[in-house]
Every structure is written in structure tokens, then in C-alpha cells.
Amino acid sequence: MDKINKYNDKTEQTVKSLKLFRLVALMAVFILFAGCSQKNVTPENETVSATQVSDATAVESEFTDSDTEVLDPELVNTPVEPEKLSPEEQKALLARSSGIDFGLDVHDTKEVQQYFGYFNHKARKTFTRWLKRAEPFLPYIREVLSQNNMPQDLAMLPFAESGYNSMAYSRAGAAGMWQFMPFTGRKFGLRVDWWVDQRRDPFKATHAAVEYLQILHEMFGDWYLALAAYNAGEGKIGRALKKTGAEDFFDLTKKNYKLSRRYRLRAETKNYVPKFIAISKIFKNLEPLGFEKINWENGIKVESVEVPGGTDLLALAKACNMKWSEFHKYNPHFRRQVSPPDSAITAYLPIRVMADASGYLASPRSRPFAGYKRYKIKRGDSWHRIAHNNRVPVAVLKSVNNRKSNLIKPGQFIMIPGKGSTASLYTRQVTKTRRTAQSRANYRVRKGDTLWDIASRYKVSVNTLKRSNGLRSSRLKIGQKLYIPDNSAKRSKSSKAKAESVNKQLVKYKVRRGDNLSVIARKFGVRVSSLMKWNSLNSRSIIRPGDRIKVYVQ
């Protein structure tokens, strides 16, 4: 009987546990759906920082590229133990200076001393690298600060934010040397989308940061609090001041423990100002501390140029005799090798190439992507469906997107030529060629015919046949009408190809993985037929990585 009672008690406990588990699970599901249904909305009067995690779009892959860089660990590491300082370092640490008053007799915090020692010792190599990276931009940033009657010391802020790295992205989604979040960047006039990310534009982002810092200083009347708000958001700092009654930043950090977890400043914000002060003190004493002094004559020397929508930026770089990597160093804000088709955008180029750039941009060939639109692939889409819906040949669509595979994934983006694009012009030309060929047709395809057979029989090249009939592939249908040019046309074209090579420079191009004759022809702005004639190739010829291809260029 006791065993039965024990068994019943155990069963009853199990049933209760199951009921409790079901109740907890049901509540969890309800909370999950409630959370999903809420929109991430920033109240109209609420403002956010340049760097705080408050923009849901920040973590989207939409705003990150393969060539971006994560923040240096030295930017997020917090020094634990203070370094032992030499007499020279002690003197630099305690020195007063003009600008923002960083006198440690007023704000003698151990955090400032820890960061000062950290960047002088353990992170010295990294700090030296930051100085080199900052040198081209420091004169410009100081000039902008001076024009706005702001302290020159604020030029130290990009050190604390990104180590002066225009390509830096934080895990939260902040980007550029000033580390703007997408929402804040757009708020201050920076374009952030699939085409460009002007948070990475060191010049436009500087103006945006200066404007934001001015607003923060007017709001708090104190540069330390303005800097803290740049990091955490003015709303966060404003509420913390109100709830603690603190008078300044250092008073606020002392009273931070009084705040509830919701309003409490994070360690990153508490350390942000001390880190900034330490960097500023090091910068003002570079030579005594053993660092190389800044050469203020090494400021970046560029001119800005308005690039029309749909400009081929890779071709622009080539016209300026620049590799893409060099062009992109001057223009880190471009996320594609094509400028946004919908509007003009600013590019920066060395003064020495401005004449070449102006000449190229004035030519019609500079805008092959004008009229393009961006399309997000949906579930159920295929190349054929997208091409049919937009009246663009599949081959052209795949070519302009540099795709060979037939596989596409929902969520990916592709570019679709519009009426104003050269791809669209090409399509119209092909259609016109087909109509002309039909009206002049002198051959009907028979069973077993191939383009190669017909070309051999009538002593013309396969490429000539395809071009004369507006064909994109070698597939034929029985009964299809073709126009076959006579032999004199072939000889004429061959002579023309030979003539084309006269007074031109011979380049022996090494074939790379992914290359084909069409790709190589586009790279050098020549015809595939010319490549075939220069290299004695035909439609069945195969080129492999490592092969050398002769190309005659101007």
C-alpha cells in the first residue's frame, strides 16, 4: 500500500511538472511572437549616438563588404594593470595644454593613466600604425574643426573610434573612421545603401561628425559630456545626468552605481573619455615619448569630381592609369565598381590624373550602366523569368552581373539594365540585326546542320555567322533562316583585323581563372573576333589559366 501511495504521489508530481512546463513553454512562445510583432522604432524626439547599437539595419549584411575590416582589438580592450611610467611619460601625462583642458590635477583618474601607459607600451606598435594611417587626413580634419571654431583636439576622436580606419566596421554595424551607425549617418546627410557607404568617405563623414559634435556640445555645454554622448547617445547621457544630478562627466561616472541597470552607463562609455584624453596627451608629446612626429606636409592631396550616375568606375580607374585597389583607397565609400545609376556621386582623385578623369567622364562610354536598377531575387525566380519580365536577354543579364552559374538564391541582388543602359542598346541592336538577317536570308537550316559545318562549307567564321544573324548561342533549329555573308566579307574583315593591329601596342595577357574570350575582350575594349584572329583561334578553341593571349591596344 505504501508503494502504491508513493507511486501515486510521484505520478501526481510528474503531472504537475508537465503542466508547469507546458505553461512556461506557452508563455515563451507568446513572448517570442510579441517581440517579433514589435517594430524597432526610434521615437520622433529620441536621438541616437553615432556609435551606439540602436539601428536594426546595422547588423544586416547589406552594409558590410568582403573588403571591410573589423576594429583593432586595442580599441575594445580595457587595460587591467597600469604600466610603470618613465619620468618623460609622467611629465607628458601631467602636462597642461591648450584646447580642451586635460589637466590631470583636475581629473586625475586611474583610467587615463592606464590607457596612457597601454598605448605607450603594450599597444605601442598598433598606435604607431594608427599615426601613419592618420597622417594623410589630420591636416584636413583640423582645418574643418578650425573653420567651425571647434577644439583641434577633437581630431583625436577617430583614433579612439577606429584607429583612423575608413574601412573599419564594428560588430554593432558602425562604420568608417568616425564610426557612424547607418541611422545617424543618414541623419547627417551620408548615403548608406547597396551602392555606396559614405560613412567610409573620410571627407563627408568628417563634416557629418563635426556637425553632430557641435549639436552635442550645445546640448550639454561640456566637451567631455559631448564625447560621452557621441559614444552612448544624447538620450542616454541626458537621462543619466537628470537621474543622478551629476554636474560633469567624471561626477556622472562616480554616481553611475546609483542608476538602475536600464539607465547605467556601460563600461565602454565610462572608459571612452579617459581613453580619448590619454590619446590626446600622447599625441601632444609624440617626440618626447619616442614616436615619430607627424609630417603636416603629407596631407592627402586630392580633388573631388562629380561622377554621373551609372559610371563604370573600374574603367575610370583604368583611364587614370590606376589599379582598382589604388582607386578604392582614395574612394573607400564605393561598394560597387559602378556608381549609383540614380544620381551623381562624389569621387576623389589625385591632382595628377584629373585631366584623364575629366576626359573620360566627358565621353558617352563612361556611363555604360546608366539606367540600371537593382533587383532583389525572390523565391521562385530564375534567370529566364527575370529576363523575360524585364525584356532583357538571359545572356546579357548574366553577363552584366558577371554570373556563369544558372543558380540564384533568394535575397541576392542583381543589376538589371534599363532603357538608358548600353546593355539595353546592345539588345536593341541585336534585335535589329536579326530582322535585317531575316530579310536577307539565303540559307535554311537542315537536319544535322551546325554553325561550324555551315561556316566551314561557306568559308566564313562561326563568329561572323553569329554576328551577322544576331545569334547569342550556337544552337540552331531545323528550318531556321540564316544570312551567310560572301567570302569577300570574310577577307575584308580579316584585312581590317590586321590593319587594326598596326600602330598598336602588343600586350601578352596571361589568362586567369574565370577568364574567357568575352571577358578578356571587355577588359581591353576590343572585339572577340579580333582576339580570335590575333591568336589563330576558332569557336572550338579552349583557353586555360596560364595561357598567353595576344592583345593589340591603343
TINUMI-447593 format. One record per residue (C-alpha): residue number from 1; x, z, y. Coordinates in Angstrom, 1 decimal. Layout:
// residues N
(NUM; (X; Z; Y))
...
END
This chain:
// residues 554
(1; (0.0; 0.0; 0.0))
(2; (2.9; 0.9; 2.4))
(3; (4.4; -2.5; 1.6))
(4; (1.1; -4.3; 2.5))
(5; (0.8; -2.3; 5.8))
(6; (4.4; -3.2; 6.6))
(7; (3.8; -6.8; 5.8))
(8; (0.6; -6.8; 8.0))
(9; (2.5; -5.2; 10.9))
(10; (5.2; -7.8; 10.5))
(11; (2.8; -10.6; 10.4))
(12; (0.9; -9.3; 13.5))
(13; (4.3; -9.1; 15.4))
(14; (5.1; -12.7; 14.4))
(15; (1.7; -13.9; 15.6))
(16; (2.2; -12.1; 18.9))
(17; (5.7; -13.6; 19.3))
(18; (4.4; -17.1; 18.7))
(19; (1.6; -16.6; 21.2))
(20; (4.2; -15.3; 23.8))
(21; (6.5; -18.3; 23.0))
(22; (3.6; -20.8; 23.5))
(23; (2.7; -19.1; 26.8))
(24; (6.3; -19.3; 28.1))
(25; (6.6; -22.9; 26.9))
(26; (3.4; -23.8; 28.7))
(27; (4.5; -22.2; 31.9))
(28; (7.8; -24.0; 31.7))
(29; (6.1; -27.4; 31.3))
(30; (3.8; -26.6; 34.3))
(31; (6.7; -25.6; 36.5))
(32; (8.6; -28.8; 35.5))
(33; (5.6; -31.1; 36.4))
(34; (5.0; -29.1; 39.6))
(35; (8.7; -29.6; 40.5))
(36; (8.6; -33.3; 39.7))
(37; (5.5; -33.8; 41.9))
(38; (7.1; -32.3; 45.0))
(39; (8.8; -34.7; 47.3))
(40; (12.2; -34.0; 48.8))
(41; (11.0; -33.9; 52.4))
(42; (13.0; -32.7; 55.3))
(43; (10.6; -31.2; 57.8))
(44; (10.4; -33.1; 61.1))
(45; (12.1; -30.3; 63.1))
(46; (14.6; -29.4; 60.4))
(47; (18.1; -30.7; 60.8))
(48; (20.8; -31.0; 58.2))
(49; (24.6; -30.9; 58.3))
(50; (26.9; -33.8; 57.9))
(51; (28.1; -32.5; 54.6))
(52; (25.5; -30.2; 53.0))
(53; (23.7; -31.1; 49.8))
(54; (20.2; -31.8; 51.2))
(55; (19.7; -35.5; 50.7))
(56; (18.3; -36.5; 47.4))
(57; (19.7; -40.0; 47.7))
(58; (23.2; -38.6; 48.0))
(59; (23.7; -38.4; 44.2))
(60; (22.4; -41.9; 43.5))
(61; (25.0; -44.3; 42.1))
(62; (23.6; -46.7; 44.8))
(63; (26.1; -45.1; 47.2))
(64; (29.2; -44.9; 45.1))
(65; (31.6; -47.7; 44.1))
(66; (34.3; -48.1; 41.4))
(67; (37.0; -48.1; 44.1))
(68; (35.9; -44.8; 45.7))
(69; (37.9; -41.6; 45.3))
(70; (37.0; -38.0; 44.7))
(71; (38.1; -35.3; 47.1))
(72; (41.5; -33.9; 46.6))
(73; (41.3; -30.6; 44.7))
(74; (43.2; -29.0; 47.6))
(75; (40.1; -29.4; 49.8))
(76; (37.9; -27.4; 47.5))
(77; (40.4; -24.9; 46.1))
(78; (40.4; -21.4; 47.6))
(79; (43.9; -19.8; 47.8))
(80; (43.8; -16.5; 46.0))
(81; (47.1; -14.8; 46.8))
(82; (48.7; -15.1; 50.2))
(83; (52.1; -16.8; 50.3))
(84; (55.1; -15.0; 51.7))
(85; (55.8; -16.5; 55.2))
(86; (59.2; -17.1; 56.7))
(87; (59.9; -16.0; 60.3))
(88; (59.3; -19.5; 61.5))
(89; (56.0; -19.6; 59.7))
(90; (55.0; -16.2; 61.1))
(91; (55.8; -17.4; 64.6))
(92; (53.7; -20.6; 64.2))
(93; (50.8; -18.7; 62.7))
(94; (50.7; -16.3; 65.7))
(95; (51.3; -18.8; 68.4))
(96; (48.7; -19.4; 71.0))
(97; (47.8; -23.0; 72.1))
(98; (45.7; -25.0; 74.5))
(99; (42.4; -26.4; 73.4))
(100; (40.3; -24.2; 71.1))
(101; (41.8; -20.7; 71.2))
(102; (43.1; -19.9; 67.8))
(103; (44.9; -16.7; 68.7))
(104; (45.0; -14.5; 65.6))
(105; (45.3; -11.4; 67.7))
(106; (41.6; -12.0; 68.3))
(107; (40.5; -13.4; 64.9))
(108; (43.2; -12.0; 62.5))
(109; (41.6; -13.0; 59.2))
(110; (43.4; -13.0; 55.9))
(111; (41.7; -16.3; 55.0))
(112; (43.5; -18.1; 57.9))
(113; (46.8; -16.7; 56.7))
(114; (46.1; -17.6; 53.1))
(115; (45.3; -21.2; 54.0))
(116; (48.3; -21.4; 56.3))
(117; (50.6; -20.3; 53.5))
(118; (48.8; -22.5; 51.0))
(119; (49.2; -25.8; 52.9))
(120; (52.8; -24.8; 53.8))
(121; (53.8; -24.1; 50.2))
(122; (51.7; -24.8; 47.1))
(123; (49.8; -27.8; 48.7))
(124; (52.6; -29.0; 50.9))
(125; (53.0; -32.4; 49.1))
(126; (49.3; -33.0; 49.5))
(127; (49.3; -32.0; 53.2))
(128; (52.3; -34.3; 53.8))
(129; (50.3; -37.2; 52.2))
(130; (47.3; -36.3; 54.5))
(131; (49.6; -36.5; 57.5))
(132; (50.7; -40.0; 56.6))
(133; (47.2; -41.1; 55.9))
(134; (46.0; -39.7; 59.3))
(135; (48.8; -41.2; 61.4))
(136; (47.1; -44.6; 62.0))
(137; (43.8; -43.0; 63.1))
(138; (44.8; -39.9; 65.1))
(139; (45.5; -41.8; 68.4))
(140; (42.1; -43.4; 68.3))
(141; (40.2; -40.2; 67.4))
(142; (42.0; -38.2; 70.1))
(143; (41.1; -41.0; 72.6))
(144; (37.4; -40.8; 71.7))
(145; (37.5; -37.0; 72.0))
(146; (39.2; -37.2; 75.3))
(147; (36.6; -39.7; 76.6))
(148; (33.9; -37.3; 75.7))
(149; (35.6; -34.2; 77.2))
(150; (36.0; -32.5; 73.8))
(151; (38.9; -30.5; 72.5))
(152; (41.7; -32.6; 70.9))
(153; (41.9; -30.0; 68.1))
(154; (38.7; -31.5; 66.6))
(155; (40.9; -34.3; 65.4))
(156; (41.9; -31.8; 62.7))
(157; (38.4; -31.8; 61.2))
(158; (38.9; -34.9; 58.9))
(159; (41.9; -33.0; 57.4))
(160; (39.5; -30.2; 56.3))
(161; (36.8; -32.6; 55.3))
(162; (38.5; -35.4; 53.3))
(163; (42.3; -35.3; 53.9))
(164; (41.7; -38.2; 56.2))
(165; (40.5; -40.4; 53.3))
(166; (37.9; -43.0; 54.3))
(167; (37.1; -43.7; 50.6))
(168; (36.5; -40.1; 49.6))
(169; (33.2; -39.1; 48.1))
(170; (32.2; -35.5; 47.4))
(171; (30.2; -34.6; 44.2))
(172; (27.2; -34.0; 46.5))
(173; (27.4; -37.5; 47.9))
(174; (29.1; -37.0; 51.3))
(175; (31.4; -39.9; 52.1))
(176; (34.2; -41.1; 54.4))
(177; (36.9; -39.2; 56.3))
(178; (34.1; -37.3; 58.3))
(179; (32.1; -36.7; 55.0))
(180; (28.6; -37.6; 56.2))
(181; (25.7; -37.3; 53.9))
(182; (23.5; -40.5; 53.8))
(183; (20.6; -39.0; 55.8))
(184; (22.9; -37.6; 58.5))
(185; (24.9; -40.8; 58.7))
(186; (21.8; -42.9; 59.2))
(187; (20.5; -40.4; 61.8))
(188; (23.6; -41.1; 63.9))
(189; (23.4; -44.9; 63.5))
(190; (25.5; -45.6; 60.4))
(191; (24.3; -48.1; 58.0))
(192; (24.3; -46.9; 54.4))
(193; (23.0; -49.3; 51.7))
(194; (23.9; -51.7; 48.9))
(195; (25.9; -53.9; 51.2))
(196; (27.8; -51.6; 53.4))
(197; (28.5; -47.9; 53.9))
(198; (29.5; -47.3; 57.5))
(199; (30.3; -43.6; 56.7))
(200; (33.6; -45.2; 55.4))
(201; (34.1; -47.1; 58.7))
(202; (36.7; -44.8; 60.4))
(203; (35.8; -46.1; 63.9))
(204; (32.0; -46.0; 63.8))
(205; (32.0; -42.7; 61.8))
(206; (34.3; -41.1; 64.4))
(207; (31.8; -41.9; 67.2))
(208; (28.9; -40.5; 65.0))
(209; (30.9; -37.3; 64.2))
(210; (31.7; -36.8; 67.9))
(211; (28.1; -37.2; 68.9))
(212; (27.0; -34.7; 66.2))
(213; (29.6; -32.1; 67.2))
(214; (28.5; -32.4; 70.8))
(215; (25.0; -31.6; 69.8))
(216; (26.1; -28.6; 67.7))
(217; (28.2; -27.2; 70.5))
(218; (25.4; -27.5; 73.0))
(219; (23.2; -25.7; 70.4))
(220; (25.5; -22.8; 69.7))
(221; (27.8; -22.7; 72.7))
(222; (30.7; -21.9; 70.5))
(223; (33.1; -24.3; 68.6))
(224; (33.5; -22.0; 65.6))
(225; (29.8; -21.9; 65.0))
(226; (29.5; -25.7; 65.7))
(227; (32.1; -26.3; 63.0))
(228; (30.3; -24.0; 60.6))
(229; (27.1; -25.8; 61.3))
(230; (28.8; -29.2; 60.7))
(231; (29.5; -27.9; 57.2))
(232; (26.4; -25.9; 56.4))
(233; (23.7; -27.3; 58.7))
(234; (22.5; -26.1; 62.0))
(235; (19.3; -24.7; 60.4))
(236; (21.3; -22.5; 58.0))
(237; (23.6; -21.1; 60.8))
(238; (20.8; -20.6; 63.2))
(239; (18.7; -18.6; 60.8))
(240; (21.7; -16.5; 59.7))
(241; (22.5; -15.7; 63.3))
(242; (18.9; -14.7; 64.0))
(243; (18.6; -12.5; 60.9))
(244; (21.9; -10.7; 61.4))
(245; (22.1; -10.6; 65.2))
(246; (25.7; -11.7; 64.9))
(247; (27.5; -12.8; 68.1))
(248; (30.0; -15.3; 66.7))
(249; (31.2; -16.9; 63.5))
(250; (33.6; -14.1; 62.4))
(251; (30.9; -11.4; 63.1))
(252; (28.5; -13.5; 61.1))
(253; (30.8; -13.6; 58.1))
(254; (31.2; -9.8; 58.2))
(255; (27.4; -9.4; 58.2))
(256; (26.8; -12.1; 55.6))
(257; (26.2; -9.5; 52.9))
(258; (23.1; -8.3; 54.8))
(259; (21.4; -11.7; 54.2))
(260; (19.3; -12.4; 51.1))
(261; (20.7; -14.9; 48.7))
(262; (18.5; -17.7; 50.2))
(263; (20.0; -17.3; 53.7))
(264; (23.5; -16.2; 52.8))
(265; (26.4; -18.4; 53.8))
(266; (28.3; -20.0; 50.8))
(267; (32.0; -19.2; 50.3))
(268; (32.8; -22.8; 51.3))
(269; (31.2; -22.3; 54.8))
(270; (32.8; -18.8; 55.2))
(271; (36.3; -20.4; 54.4))
(272; (35.6; -23.6; 56.4))
(273; (36.6; -22.3; 59.9))
(274; (39.7; -20.3; 58.7))
(275; (40.9; -23.5; 56.8))
(276; (40.4; -25.6; 60.0))
(277; (42.3; -23.0; 62.1))
(278; (45.2; -22.9; 59.6))
(279; (45.4; -26.7; 59.5))
(280; (45.4; -26.9; 63.3))
(281; (48.2; -24.3; 63.6))
(282; (50.3; -26.2; 61.1))
(283; (49.7; -29.5; 63.0))
(284; (50.8; -28.0; 66.3))
(285; (54.1; -26.8; 64.7))
(286; (55.0; -29.7; 62.3))
(287; (58.7; -29.8; 63.1))
(288; (59.4; -26.1; 63.1))
(289; (57.6; -25.9; 59.7))
(290; (59.7; -28.7; 58.3))
(291; (57.1; -31.5; 58.4))
(292; (57.8; -34.9; 59.9))
(293; (56.3; -35.3; 63.3))
(294; (53.5; -37.7; 64.0))
(295; (54.6; -41.1; 65.5))
(296; (51.9; -41.7; 68.0))
(297; (53.0; -45.3; 68.3))
(298; (51.9; -46.0; 64.8))
(299; (48.2; -46.1; 65.6))
(300; (46.3; -48.8; 63.8))
(301; (46.2; -52.0; 65.9))
(302; (43.1; -54.0; 65.1))
(303; (40.4; -55.9; 66.9))
(304; (36.8; -55.9; 66.0))
(305; (34.9; -59.0; 65.2))
(306; (31.1; -59.5; 64.6))
(307; (30.7; -61.2; 61.2))
(308; (27.5; -63.2; 60.9))
(309; (25.1; -62.3; 58.1))
(310; (25.9; -63.8; 54.7))
(311; (29.6; -64.4; 55.4))
(312; (31.9; -64.9; 52.5))
(313; (34.4; -62.0; 53.2))
(314; (36.7; -63.0; 50.4))
(315; (37.1; -66.5; 51.9))
(316; (37.5; -64.9; 55.3))
(317; (40.4; -62.8; 54.0))
(318; (42.0; -65.9; 52.5))
(319; (41.6; -67.8; 55.8))
(320; (43.5; -64.9; 57.4))
(321; (46.2; -65.1; 54.7))
(322; (45.2; -61.6; 53.4))
(323; (44.6; -60.4; 49.9))
(324; (41.2; -58.7; 49.4))
(325; (42.9; -55.3; 48.9))
(326; (44.6; -55.6; 52.3))
(327; (41.3; -56.8; 54.0))
(328; (39.4; -53.9; 52.4))
(329; (42.0; -51.3; 53.7))
(330; (41.0; -52.4; 57.2))
(331; (37.3; -52.6; 56.3))
(332; (36.5; -49.9; 53.7))
(333; (32.9; -49.9; 54.7))
(334; (32.2; -53.2; 52.9))
(335; (30.8; -52.6; 49.4))
(336; (30.5; -56.3; 48.5))
(337; (32.7; -59.4; 49.1))
(338; (29.7; -60.7; 51.1))
(339; (28.4; -59.4; 54.4))
(340; (24.8; -58.3; 54.6))
(341; (22.7; -61.5; 54.8))
(342; (20.1; -59.9; 57.1))
(343; (22.3; -59.1; 60.1))
(344; (25.7; -59.3; 61.7))
(345; (28.2; -56.5; 61.0))
(346; (31.5; -55.4; 62.5))
(347; (34.8; -56.1; 60.7))
(348; (38.3; -55.1; 61.8))
(349; (41.3; -57.4; 61.5))
(350; (45.0; -57.2; 62.6))
(351; (45.5; -58.9; 66.0))
(352; (47.9; -61.4; 64.4))
(353; (45.1; -63.0; 62.3))
(354; (42.3; -63.1; 64.9))
(355; (42.8; -66.8; 65.7))
(356; (42.5; -67.7; 62.0))
(357; (39.4; -65.5; 61.7))
(358; (37.7; -67.0; 64.7))
(359; (38.3; -70.5; 63.4))
(360; (36.9; -69.7; 60.0))
(361; (33.8; -67.8; 61.3))
(362; (33.0; -70.8; 63.6))
(363; (32.8; -73.1; 60.6))
(364; (29.5; -73.6; 58.7))
(365; (31.3; -73.0; 55.4))
(366; (31.8; -69.3; 56.4))
(367; (28.2; -68.4; 55.5))
(368; (27.5; -69.6; 52.0))
(369; (25.4; -66.5; 51.3))
(370; (23.1; -66.7; 54.4))
(371; (19.5; -66.3; 53.4))
(372; (20.4; -64.4; 50.2))
(373; (18.2; -61.5; 49.2))
(374; (18.8; -58.5; 46.9))
(375; (16.6; -58.2; 43.9))
(376; (16.3; -55.1; 41.6))
(377; (15.9; -56.1; 38.0))
(378; (12.6; -54.9; 36.4))
(379; (11.7; -54.1; 32.8))
(380; (10.7; -57.4; 31.1))
(381; (12.8; -59.6; 33.5))
(382; (15.1; -62.3; 32.2))
(383; (17.3; -64.8; 33.9))
(384; (14.8; -67.5; 33.2))
(385; (11.8; -65.5; 34.6))
(386; (13.7; -64.5; 37.8))
(387; (15.0; -68.1; 38.3))
(388; (11.5; -69.6; 37.8))
(389; (9.8; -67.1; 40.2))
(390; (12.4; -67.8; 42.9))
(391; (12.8; -71.6; 42.2))
(392; (16.5; -71.3; 41.6))
(393; (18.2; -72.8; 38.5))
(394; (19.4; -70.3; 35.9))
(395; (22.9; -71.7; 36.1))
(396; (23.1; -71.3; 39.8))
(397; (21.6; -67.8; 39.7))
(398; (24.2; -66.6; 37.1))
(399; (27.0; -68.4; 38.9))
(400; (26.4; -66.7; 42.3))
(401; (26.2; -63.3; 40.6))
(402; (29.3; -64.0; 38.5))
(403; (27.5; -63.4; 35.3))
(404; (28.1; -65.1; 32.0))
(405; (26.0; -63.0; 29.6))
(406; (22.3; -63.5; 29.1))
(407; (21.8; -59.8; 29.0))
(408; (20.4; -58.0; 32.1))
(409; (19.4; -54.3; 32.5))
(410; (16.5; -52.9; 34.4))
(411; (17.7; -51.2; 37.6))
(412; (20.7; -53.5; 38.2))
(413; (20.8; -55.5; 41.4))
(414; (21.5; -59.2; 41.7))
(415; (21.6; -61.6; 44.7))
(416; (19.0; -64.5; 44.9))
(417; (19.7; -67.5; 47.1))
(418; (17.2; -68.2; 49.8))
(419; (16.4; -71.4; 51.7))
(420; (19.3; -70.9; 54.1))
(421; (21.9; -70.5; 51.4))
(422; (24.4; -73.1; 50.2))
(423; (23.2; -72.4; 46.6))
(424; (19.7; -73.4; 47.7))
(425; (21.2; -76.5; 49.4))
(426; (23.0; -77.3; 46.1))
(427; (19.7; -77.1; 44.2))
(428; (18.1; -79.5; 46.7))
(429; (21.0; -81.9; 46.4))
(430; (20.8; -81.8; 42.5))
(431; (17.1; -82.5; 42.7))
(432; (17.7; -85.4; 45.0))
(433; (20.5; -86.7; 42.7))
(434; (18.1; -86.6; 39.7))
(435; (15.4; -88.5; 41.5))
(436; (17.9; -91.2; 42.5))
(437; (19.3; -91.4; 39.0))
(438; (15.8; -91.9; 37.5))
(439; (15.1; -94.7; 39.9))
(440; (18.4; -96.4; 38.9))
(441; (18.3; -95.5; 35.2))
(442; (19.9; -98.1; 32.9))
(443; (20.1; -96.3; 29.7))
(444; (17.6; -94.4; 27.4))
(445; (18.9; -91.7; 25.1))
(446; (18.7; -92.4; 21.4))
(447; (18.7; -90.2; 18.4))
(448; (22.2; -88.8; 17.7))
(449; (23.5; -89.5; 21.2))
(450; (25.7; -87.0; 23.0))
(451; (27.1; -87.2; 26.5))
(452; (30.6; -87.5; 25.1))
(453; (29.5; -90.6; 22.9))
(454; (27.8; -92.3; 25.8))
(455; (30.7; -91.6; 28.2))
(456; (33.2; -93.0; 25.6))
(457; (31.1; -96.0; 25.0))
(458; (30.8; -97.0; 28.6))
(459; (34.3; -95.8; 29.6))
(460; (33.2; -93.1; 32.1))
(461; (34.0; -89.4; 32.1))
(462; (31.4; -86.8; 31.0))
(463; (31.7; -85.2; 34.3))
(464; (30.9; -88.4; 36.1))
(465; (27.8; -88.8; 33.9))
(466; (26.6; -85.3; 34.6))
(467; (27.3; -85.6; 38.3))
(468; (25.6; -89.0; 38.6))
(469; (22.4; -87.6; 36.9))
(470; (22.3; -84.1; 38.3))
(471; (22.8; -82.6; 34.9))
(472; (23.9; -78.9; 34.6))
(473; (24.4; -78.9; 30.8))
(474; (25.4; -81.4; 28.2))
(475; (22.1; -81.2; 26.3))
(476; (20.1; -84.4; 26.0))
(477; (16.6; -85.3; 24.9))
(478; (15.6; -88.4; 23.0))
(479; (14.0; -90.9; 25.4))
(480; (15.7; -89.3; 28.4))
(481; (16.7; -91.8; 31.1))
(482; (20.3; -91.9; 32.4))
(483; (22.1; -93.8; 35.1))
(484; (25.5; -94.9; 34.0))
(485; (27.9; -96.0; 36.7))
(486; (30.0; -99.1; 36.0))
(487; (33.7; -98.9; 35.3))
(488; (34.8; -99.7; 38.8))
(489; (33.2; -96.5; 39.9))
(490; (35.4; -94.6; 37.5))
(491; (38.6; -96.4; 38.7))
(492; (37.6; -95.8; 42.3))
(493; (37.1; -92.0; 41.7))
(494; (40.4; -91.8; 39.7))
(495; (42.2; -93.5; 42.6))
(496; (40.5; -91.1; 45.0))
(497; (41.7; -88.1; 43.0))
(498; (45.3; -89.4; 43.0))
(499; (45.0; -90.0; 46.7))
(500; (43.7; -86.5; 47.2))
(501; (46.9; -85.1; 45.7))
(502; (49.1; -86.9; 48.3))
(503; (50.3; -84.8; 51.2))
(504; (49.0; -81.6; 49.5))
(505; (50.9; -78.6; 48.2))
(506; (51.1; -78.3; 44.4))
(507; (50.1; -74.8; 43.1))
(508; (50.6; -73.9; 39.4))
(509; (47.9; -71.4; 38.8))
(510; (48.1; -69.0; 35.8))
(511; (44.8; -68.8; 34.0))
(512; (43.3; -65.3; 33.8))
(513; (40.8; -63.7; 31.5))
(514; (37.3; -64.8; 32.5))
(515; (38.5; -68.0; 34.2))
(516; (37.1; -71.4; 33.6))
(517; (37.5; -74.7; 35.5))
(518; (34.4; -73.9; 37.7))
(519; (35.8; -70.5; 38.6))
(520; (39.3; -71.9; 39.4))
(521; (37.7; -74.8; 41.4))
(522; (35.8; -72.3; 43.5))
(523; (38.8; -70.2; 44.1))
(524; (40.7; -73.1; 45.6))
(525; (37.8; -75.1; 47.2))
(526; (38.4; -78.2; 45.0))
(527; (36.2; -80.1; 42.6))
(528; (36.2; -79.5; 38.8))
(529; (36.6; -83.3; 38.3))
(530; (39.8; -83.2; 40.4))
(531; (41.1; -80.3; 38.3))
(532; (40.4; -82.3; 35.1))
(533; (42.2; -85.4; 36.4))
(534; (45.2; -83.5; 37.7))
(535; (45.6; -81.7; 34.4))
(536; (44.5; -84.6; 32.0))
(537; (41.6; -82.5; 30.7))
(538; (38.2; -83.6; 29.5))
(539; (34.9; -81.8; 28.8))
(540; (36.1; -80.6; 25.4))
(541; (39.4; -79.2; 26.6))
(542; (39.8; -75.4; 26.3))
(543; (41.9; -73.4; 28.8))
(544; (43.2; -70.0; 27.8))
(545; (44.6; -67.0; 29.7))
(546; (48.3; -67.7; 30.4))
(547; (47.9; -71.5; 30.7))
(548; (49.2; -73.1; 33.9))
(549; (46.8; -75.3; 35.8))
(550; (48.0; -77.7; 38.5))
(551; (46.0; -77.5; 41.7))
(552; (46.7; -79.5; 44.9))
(553; (45.7; -77.6; 48.0))
(554; (46.0; -78.3; 51.8))
END
